[in-house]
Amino acid sequence: MRKVLSVLPRPVVAVICDRIRYFEHPVHAVPETYLRALHESADVMPLLMPVSPEMLDLSTLLATVDGVMLPGSPSNVAAERYGAEPLPEHTLKDEYRDATVFALLPQLIAQGIPLLAICRGFQELNVFFGGTLNRAVHERPDALDHREGDHDRPLTCWYEDRHIVELTPGGLLASLADTTTPRVNSLHHQGVETLGKGLHTEARAPDGLVEAFTAPDAPGFLLGLQWHPEMSLCHSPFARQIFTRYGDACRQRQQSRLLSGENNNEFEAHCAISV
């Protein structure tokens, strides 16, 4: 007799890398803070995804992962992606990440893969949906300075809470917070200029800058955040709830994937125990 138990492995979340140089070698890398946040607060298993379209097989990716994260980065989305003049030569860019992300997003979104996008990832999603970016938001009249400040300070000081965000009533983030104006960190010089088509504002900074959005018409979970909740888990229940909610979306995707007809054998292999 075989007893089937509802025991599933952790969902798998692919985390897009940056392409950097390490001892003159090209390296695909992600800061550990994102990986720990996914592991500890979303209860998923993170895997690094190289920024190399030729290395990625889309059908394999869609059949394997239960979520995708687009993390932050010091690099900037190429301005040509949203029809603006090229960024100054000294600006840090990552053409490999741009090429990979913008090639994958159409199918990731169409297939309902849960997406969590932070900082650069937030900006990538806005551009993908047809929005534009302001490359120096601190220069707007009456704007806050959203940059991280003096780099000579200890790194932890960069991520201190800097300002409130005003959550949209009835939105996803409003359902996760115990206040309508949680405090968040701020480490960006670029930001949303025009919001992409189909995106719904979830939070704004006091100066009106869009700080978070969802895509209500997308078939799966999609949340973009300009701030860095992964750096606030130790003191912010709101930050932890964001990752928990994302993990729940990935578990729902996993169950749907494993229960689908083409994956029934895989599901049984995971869940069946003979007694």
ZIKA-V61369 format. One record per helix or strand. SS is the DSSP state (alpha for helix, beta for strand). FROM is the first residue (numbers start at 1). TO is the last residue. If there is no record, write none. Layout:
BEGIN
SS;FROM;TO  SS;FROM;TO
END
This chain:
BEGIN
beta;2;4  beta;12;16  beta;18;22  beta;25;29  alpha;32;42  beta;45;49  alpha;53;55  alpha;58;64  beta;67;70  beta;76;76  alpha;79;82  beta;93;93  alpha;95;110  beta;114;118  alpha;120;128  beta;132;134  alpha;137;139  alpha;155;158  beta;163;167  alpha;173;175  beta;183;184  beta;191;194  beta;200;205  beta;210;214  beta;222;225  alpha;229;231  alpha;237;259  alpha;261;271  beta;272;274
END
